[in-house]
Amino acid sequence: IVYFYFMLFLILRFLTLIPTVKPDLIYINGARAFIPATLAASFFRVPVIWHIHVLFQDRFTRLLFNFLGRFNTVKKIICVSRTAKNQFPLLHKKSIVIYNGIDTKRYFPSKNLAKSIKKEFSLKDKEKLVGIVGALVVEKGHEEFIKAAKKVTDNLSNVKFLIVGNLDSGEKNYVKKLKNLIKEFSLQDKVIFTGFRKDIPEIMNAL
C-alpha cells in the first residue's frame, strides 16, 4: 500500500515537473523511478533512457520492467553488466552494456597511500585489513560482511575489518542491529566503523 501511494505521488510530481522543465530527454538512474518517470514521460512523449545497476530478484518486477521497457518512450537501456542486461530478454534490442568506469588517476595500487590508514587505526604491518565501503543500508550487505568476519576470525587472528560509511545517513535501526551483531560475535576489537570518509583511494589501498 505504501509503495502504491509512493508511486502515485511520484507520477503526479513528474506530471507537474515535465511541462515546467520541458526536458529534451529524461535519464533515469534508479529502478524506483522507472515506473513513474516512464509513465509520465510517455504522456508528454518525452524520450527516456534507463540506467540499470541492479539485479531484480522477484519475477513480477522483471515482467513489469520487460513490459514497460517496450514503450516507445524508452529509447535506450544502459546496463552495467551482461547479467543485468539478460534480465530483460524482450528488451535486448534497446539494451547496451556499459561497464562502470574507474578514474585511474585517483584509484591505483599504492603501498604509500595505504600507510596513513594503517597508522590511523594502529594496525601492525602483518595485520590484514578487510573492508566494505558504501551507504549503511540493508541492500549493501553489511550483515553478511560481519558474518563473514566472524568466520574469518575463527581461523585467523591477524585480521581487522573496516565498515566505511556515514553513520548519520544510514538507517538507525539497521546500524544498531549491526552493532548488536558485532557484540554477539565478540568482534568489538576487530570491526571498526570509520564513519564518512573522503580518502577512499587511501582506504581502498589499505584493504
Backbone hydrogen bonds, N-H to C=O, Kabsch-Sander energy under -0.5 kcal/mol:
donor,donor_aa,acceptor,acceptor_aa,energy
5,Y,1,I,-2.2
6,F,2,V,-2.3
7,M,3,Y,-2.5
8,L,4,F,-2.4
9,F,5,Y,-2.5
10,L,6,F,-2.1
11,I,7,M,-2.6
12,L,8,L,-2.2
13,R,9,F,-2.2
14,F,10,L,-2.8
15,L,11,I,-2.5
16,T,12,L,-1.2
17,L,13,R,-2.4
18,I,14,F,-2.8
20,T,16,T,-0.7
20,T,17,L,-0.6
21,V,17,L,-3.2
22,K,18,I,-2.9
26,I,47,P,-2.2
27,Y,25,L,-0.5
28,I,26,I,-0.6
28,I,49,I,-3.2
29,N,27,Y,-0.7
33,A,30,G,-1.5
34,F,30,G,-0.5
34,F,31,A,-0.9
35,I,31,A,-0.6
37,A,33,A,-2.1
38,T,34,F,-1.9
39,L,35,I,-2.3
40,A,36,P,-2.4
41,A,37,A,-2.6
42,S,38,T,-2.2
43,F,39,L,-1.5
44,F,40,A,-1.3
45,R,41,A,-0.7
46,V,41,A,-2.5
48,V,73,T,-2.9
49,I,26,I,-2.6
50,W,76,K,-2.1
51,H,28,I,-1.8
52,I,78,I,-3.4
53,H,51,H,-0.6
57,Q,55,L,-0.6
62,R,58,D,-1.5
63,L,59,R,-2.5
64,L,60,F,-2.7
65,F,61,T,-2.5
66,N,62,R,-2.3
67,F,63,L,-1.9
68,L,64,L,-3.0
69,G,65,F,-2.6
70,R,67,F,-1.1
71,F,68,L,-1.8
74,V,71,F,-0.9
75,K,48,V,-2.5
75,K,73,T,-0.9
76,K,48,V,-1.0
77,I,94,K,-2.4
78,I,50,W,-3.1
78,I,76,K,-0.5
79,C,77,I,-0.5
79,C,96,I,-2.9
80,V,52,I,-1.7
85,K,81,S,-1.8
86,N,82,R,-2.4
87,Q,84,A,-0.8
88,F,85,K,-1.8
91,L,88,F,-1.9
92,H,89,P,-0.8
94,K,91,L,-1.1
95,S,91,L,-1.2
96,I,77,I,-2.6
98,I,79,C,-2.6
98,I,96,I,-0.6
104,T,102,I,-1.2
106,R,103,D,-1.3
107,Y,103,D,-2.8
108,F,106,R,-0.7
114,A,110,S,-1.0
115,K,111,K,-1.0
116,S,112,N,-0.6
117,I,113,L,-0.6
118,K,114,A,-2.1
119,K,115,K,-2.2
120,E,116,S,-2.2
121,F,117,I,-2.0
122,S,119,K,-1.4
123,L,118,K,-3.1
127,E,124,K,-1.1
128,K,158,N,-3.2
130,V,160,K,-2.7
132,I,162,L,-2.0
134,G,132,I,-0.5
134,G,164,V,-2.4
137,V,135,A,-2.0
140,K,137,V,-1.8
141,G,138,V,-1.8
145,F,141,G,-1.7
146,I,142,H,-2.4
147,K,143,E,-2.4
148,A,144,E,-2.3
149,A,145,F,-2.1
150,K,146,I,-1.9
151,K,147,K,-1.7
152,V,148,A,-2.4
153,T,149,A,-2.7
154,D,150,K,-1.3
155,N,152,V,-1.5
156,L,152,V,-2.5
159,V,157,S,-0.5
160,K,128,K,-2.6
161,F,190,K,-3.2
162,L,130,V,-2.9
163,I,192,I,-3.0
164,V,132,I,-2.8
164,V,162,L,-0.6
165,G,163,I,-0.6
165,G,195,G,-1.1
167,L,165,G,-0.6
170,G,166,N,-0.7
171,E,136,L,-1.8
172,K,170,G,-0.7
175,V,171,E,-2.5
176,K,172,K,-2.3
177,K,173,N,-2.0
178,L,174,Y,-2.3
179,K,175,V,-2.2
180,N,176,K,-2.2
181,L,177,K,-2.1
182,I,178,L,-2.2
183,K,179,K,-1.9
184,E,180,N,-2.6
185,F,181,L,-1.9
186,S,183,K,-1.2
187,L,182,I,-2.9
190,K,187,L,-2.1
191,V,187,L,-2.3
192,I,161,F,-3.2
194,T,163,I,-2.1
194,T,192,I,-0.7
195,G,163,I,-0.7
200,I,198,K,-0.8
203,I,199,D,-2.2
204,M,200,I,-3.2
205,N,201,P,-1.7
206,A,202,E,-1.5
207,L,203,I,-1.0
